[in-house]
Amino acid sequence: MYEVPFQTDIETTFADSVVSAARTSLGDTLRSVVYFTPGAMDVLYVRQDLYESRQRAVEAKARLVEFERVGFAEAPVRTALSPPTAEDGIGAYDFTVRVHGEGFVVRVLADDDGVLLTTDDMDVEAFEEAAVAIRRFLNEP
């Protein structure tokens, strides 16, 4: 499987770091990496066997991003579920995994930045490693 890197408006070092963290954690099951904010998105990586053109990949991922942007509006709810003491709640939000028939969508959010990962069907334990690594880049000043 081959990767198709995309030119983006975000810093190259950041984009390369996010893609590298996802590839290292998820391997060849990784289908795509998308960076998004409440008002913009960039496709950072898509596996070559998935789309016939960059335009088709961006169109497909734009629909997914529109759905996942709801995560920014959900921030107050996630915060309410993680009160100051562990015995009062379920802990701080880390990431979201959506399970589909043929794979997964992973959403990692930090303030007004987000990353979506799509994968083939796989063992879910690898997602935590990927999300933790990507959150480090999203939280950098």
C-alpha positions as CSV (number, residue, x, y, z in Angstrom):
1,M,0.0,0.0,0.0
2,Y,1.2,3.5,-0.8
3,E,0.5,6.8,0.7
4,V,-0.6,10.0,-1.1
5,P,0.6,13.1,0.7
6,F,-1.3,16.3,0.1
7,Q,-0.2,19.9,0.1
8,T,-1.9,21.7,2.9
9,D,-2.0,25.1,4.4
10,I,-0.8,24.0,7.8
11,E,2.8,23.7,8.8
12,T,4.6,20.9,7.0
13,T,6.4,19.7,10.2
14,F,3.1,19.5,12.0
15,A,1.4,17.6,9.2
16,D,4.3,15.2,8.8
17,S,4.4,14.6,12.6
18,V,0.7,13.8,12.8
19,V,0.8,11.5,9.8
20,S,3.9,9.8,11.1
21,A,2.3,9.2,14.5
22,A,-0.8,7.7,12.9
23,R,1.2,5.5,10.5
24,T,3.5,4.3,13.3
25,S,0.5,3.4,15.6
26,L,-1.9,2.0,13.0
27,G,0.3,0.7,10.2
28,D,-1.1,-0.3,6.9
29,T,-4.7,-0.3,8.2
30,L,-4.6,3.5,8.2
31,R,-6.8,4.8,5.4
32,S,-6.7,8.6,5.9
33,V,-5.6,11.4,8.1
34,V,-7.6,14.7,8.1
35,Y,-6.8,17.8,10.1
36,F,-9.8,20.1,10.7
37,T,-11.0,23.1,12.7
38,P,-14.6,24.5,13.0
39,G,-14.2,26.3,9.7
40,A,-11.5,24.5,7.6
41,M,-10.0,21.1,6.8
42,D,-6.9,19.6,5.2
43,V,-6.5,16.0,4.0
44,L,-3.0,15.2,5.2
45,Y,-2.8,11.6,4.0
46,V,-4.9,9.1,2.1
47,R,-3.9,5.6,1.1
48,Q,-3.4,5.3,-2.6
49,D,-5.8,2.5,-3.3
50,L,-8.9,4.5,-2.0
51,Y,-9.6,7.4,-4.4
52,E,-9.0,8.0,-8.1
53,S,-8.1,11.7,-7.4
54,R,-7.2,14.2,-4.7
55,Q,-10.5,16.0,-5.5
56,R,-12.5,12.8,-4.8
57,A,-10.7,12.2,-1.5
58,V,-11.3,15.8,-0.4
59,E,-15.0,15.5,-1.3
60,A,-15.4,12.3,0.7
61,K,-13.6,13.5,3.7
62,A,-15.4,16.9,3.7
63,R,-18.7,15.0,4.3
64,L,-17.1,13.1,7.2
65,V,-15.6,16.3,8.7
66,E,-19.0,18.1,8.6
67,F,-20.4,15.3,10.8
68,E,-17.4,15.2,13.2
69,R,-17.3,19.0,13.7
70,V,-20.2,18.4,16.2
71,G,-17.4,17.5,18.6
72,F,-16.4,21.1,19.0
73,A,-20.0,22.0,20.1
74,E,-20.0,18.9,22.5
75,A,-17.0,20.3,24.5
76,P,-19.2,21.5,27.4
77,V,-20.9,18.1,27.7
78,R,-17.6,16.3,27.7
79,T,-16.3,18.7,30.4
80,A,-19.4,18.2,32.5
81,L,-18.7,14.4,32.4
82,S,-15.2,14.9,33.8
83,P,-15.5,16.7,37.1
84,P,-12.4,17.6,39.2
85,T,-12.4,14.3,41.2
86,A,-12.2,10.9,39.5
87,E,-14.8,9.3,41.8
88,D,-17.4,11.9,40.5
89,G,-17.0,11.2,36.8
90,I,-15.5,9.1,34.0
91,G,-12.4,11.2,33.5
92,A,-11.3,13.6,30.9
93,Y,-12.2,13.2,27.2
94,D,-9.4,11.5,25.2
95,F,-10.8,10.6,21.8
96,T,-13.8,9.2,20.0
97,V,-13.9,5.9,18.0
98,R,-16.8,5.3,15.7
99,V,-17.2,1.7,14.6
100,H,-18.5,0.9,11.1
101,G,-19.0,-2.3,9.2
102,E,-15.7,-2.1,7.3
103,G,-13.5,0.1,9.6
104,F,-13.3,2.9,12.1
105,V,-13.3,6.6,12.4
106,V,-11.2,8.1,15.2
107,R,-11.6,11.7,16.3
108,V,-9.0,13.5,18.4
109,L,-9.9,17.1,19.5
110,A,-7.9,19.8,21.4
111,D,-9.5,23.2,21.7
112,D,-10.3,24.3,18.1
113,D,-8.1,21.7,16.4
114,G,-9.1,18.2,15.4
115,V,-7.7,15.1,13.6
116,L,-9.7,12.3,12.0
117,L,-8.2,9.0,11.3
118,T,-10.0,6.4,9.2
119,T,-8.8,2.7,9.2
120,D,-9.7,-0.7,8.0
121,D,-11.2,-3.1,10.5
122,M,-8.6,-3.8,13.2
123,D,-7.9,-4.3,16.9
124,V,-9.2,-1.2,18.7
125,E,-6.3,-1.0,21.3
126,A,-4.0,0.7,18.7
127,F,-6.2,3.7,18.6
128,E,-5.2,4.9,22.1
129,E,-1.6,4.9,21.1
130,A,-2.4,7.0,18.0
131,A,-4.7,9.4,19.8
132,V,-2.2,10.0,22.6
133,A,0.6,10.7,20.1
134,I,-1.5,13.1,18.0
135,R,-2.9,15.0,21.0
136,R,0.7,15.9,21.8
137,F,1.0,17.7,18.5
138,L,-2.4,19.4,18.8
139,N,-1.5,20.7,22.2
140,E,1.8,22.2,21.1
141,P,1.9,26.0,21.2
